[in-house]
Every structure is written in structure tokens, then in C-alpha cells.
């Protein structure tokens, strides 16, 4: 922190969604708390996302339900009436987040650099974090803390997990560090792999490693349909818990697992934050930006090939963060590619190495 600046007494973090980015913000909050224990931290957050991190200690949460529209904004305006913060961290570039930020009074309004700004983001801020070309999204969010002068080395980034959630995980995974979890669906359907490919990988895991396979995911009709399609195509028994767990229970399931297979979606980041290996499936997006930090070497990443085949361009020619959510893109990933990565991951953590103690949560590297 510059010598002419005093430690902030109040900080408002505005990050409404999505689940993966909200998970990344755990490290941001913890770094601020470690730097300035007396600073009041308020986090304005989405309703679903609050279920993931709402038990972080010493944080005031103000929940915005986007489904309520103007009614929700009116409620937020009443909650913020008469309040003023020293610093606003506008850690989201969507227009909706920008409009919500207009209800927040703050002297310093810190946002993203120009290269990463979109949807009028620059209109709602008066200060920017430094530009970092090709920076991973998790490190970009942590940059808000370093910009203010907080230390960001080795920050714990694991969301809290209550004891009741761990009981749920013990029930479904009696043997720790043994089951392979598959979270097959993203909220963006263009990032999803196909059911037959997942089934082929699940069959290999059970037949070749003798490990159980468990499907996890949210309660949406699309996720449940994908889970049922996978179950219908497998040749061996697997367990389907899609739609049957809460976000906290999902965290506990990941904490107790051997590894996770998933496309670009929130669970990839949950598992990575918990120190679990993630075999990420990337073609519609680039793992270099949005992959599971700490498990990038385990990902199957076909984004460069997708850029060449579907756009006729090298990936470096595309805007950082560009998505290629087009029909056929995820088919560039074959089951054999995923099995090859799994062989490496599971070979490093065989059945004889299982123990009751979960892996240590993963610390956040320096931005």
C-alpha cells in the first residue's frame, strides 16, 4: 500500500456470479482479512452463490436475487441507504453488475483494466487493477487484493465445509480418496461433453481401476437428463447423485474423492480449491484462462484446435476469454484422451494410499 494511504476501514465486494468466480473470490476475501483484520467487509452476491460461501466468517453478505428484478434492486437500495464504503471492488464486468454498483456509494471504485472491460464497465469505476495479459481468471480476481496492498502469497482458497456436509460425503464415499466423481454438466450447454463419451470413461474407471464412479450435479432438468443418459449407456454400475446434494454437500463429496472429471463449470474450481486433481474437459473455452488452477496439466484442452478448425484462427488471435460454444466443438475431445489423463492422475494415488485425512486445500499462487 502506498505510504500516503491508510488501511481501509470498509470494503464492499460486488461479485454476484458465477459459482466458479465466486469460489475464486474466497482467496480475495481472505487476503483482505489477513491484511486488515479490523476492516469491515461486505459482499454483495447472488442468491445461489451465497449458498456456496455464505458461511465465510467475519463477512457481511447482502444477497441479490436476480429473479426478483426491480423488486430485488429496490430491496438492495433500502439495505444500502445511508451507507458509504471507502472501497468498492467491482469484480464483475457485466452490465447488470455495473448497474447494481450504482447503488453503492464509495470513494474508490476499483474495477478491471481496459483490456478486460466490457459492457460499459469503465463507466462505473474510477480506478483499475493493473493489466496482466493472458492472466488466469482466478489470479485476476486476486489482483484486486494486491492492488489495494494486501499480501496474496499462499492464501487458502477453499470454501468452508460444515460437519453435516462431511457426514453426507462419508455416507456415499465410505473409503476416502477412492471414488472418481463426474460432474458432467455446465450451465452453458455448449461446454458439455456427450453422454456416450462419459459412459465409456466411466466403464474404464470401474473395469480397469476398480474404483467407484459417482455422478454429481445440480437439480436442473438438463443436468438430470444428461445424468440419466450416461447411466443408460454404461456397461457397469455407477451411482447417480445428480440433483440430490446441496452445494456444501458437493464440496464435501469433492473433498473426499480421488479426482473429478468435468467440463468448464463451477465444480472444477471447487475441487481445485480443495486440492483435488481435476481432469477438465476444455474445447469451448481455454483452460489457460478458466481451467482448474493447480490442475491445468491434467486437463484435456482442445481449444487451440477448435479455434483453428471452427474459426480458421490461431488461439492467440482471439480476444482473451473468447468462448467457442458451437455444435461439435466438444467432440474434439475423445474418451481416449480423458482416459490417458486419468491414468496419470489415478496412478499417482492408488488404492493403497487412501487415508481418512482429506487432501490439504490448495493455496492461491501469486497473481
Buried (B, 14 or more C-beta within 10 A) or exposed (E): EEEEEEBBEBBBBBBBBBBBBBBBBBBBBBBBBBBBEEBBBBBBBBBBBBBBBBBBEEBEBBBBBBEEEEEBBEBBEEBBEEBEBBBBBBBBBBBBBBEBBEBBBBEBBBBBBEEBBEBEBBEBBEBBBEEBEEBBBBBBBBBBBBBBEBEBEEBBBBBBBBEEBBEBBBEBBEBBBBBBBBBBBBBBEBBBBBBBBBBBBBBBBBEEBEBBBBBBBBEEEBBBEBBBBBBEBBEEEBBBBBBBBBBBBBBBBBBBBBBBBBBBBBBBBBBBBBBBBBBBBBBBBBBBBBBBBBBBEBBBBBBBBBBEBBBEEEBEEBEBBBBBBBEEBBEBBEBEBBBEBBEEBBEEBEEEEEEEEBBEBBBBBEB
